[in-house]
């Protein structure tokens, strides 16, 4: 082998190493980006599920509050009716 051939072989090996390193680094970067996107997507879905759950809890609490207010309104009407009757009786007694 001549010196020129050895230099070309070394040059080609160095080029192959550089190209291989470049391809590997691009693939690793793409892999990291894909993993980061997947993690962000999973976190988004986790937050969306949590917000949905909290929304359901708020709706349930509001429904219970509405029911309780309705019950209290009925009781207030009964008390007013009884007060009116009591006032009527007191007026008759006087």
Secondary structure, DSSP 8 states (H G I E B T S, - for coil): --HHHHHHHHHHHHHHHHHHHHHHHHHHHHHHHHHHHHHHHHHHHHHHHHHHHHHHHHHHHHHHHHHHHHHHHHHHHHHHHHHHHHHHHHHHH-
